[in-house]
Amino acid sequence: MANIRVWFYISLSRENADKLNAYLKDNNVYFEPSENGNFVHFSCYMTNEERRAANKFLHDVVYKEDE
């Protein structure tokens, strides 16, 4: 199966957005951030595999720290 890229979207607090921003850069994922009040909205152009890895990062690193 081809690695088809599609757009995925997420909005995070500025603190958590910094973490995701670094993760996406480190993993060479194309993304477009935009500010939305106290939040940062990300449009990420990813394969399903990249999305699953990013979701794992968010769960294991970002959201776990918020608990």
Secondary structure, DSSP 8 states (H G I E B T S, - for coil): -----EEEEEEEEHHHHHHHHHHHHHTT-EEEEEEETTEEEEEEEE-HHHHHHHHHHIIIIIIHHH-
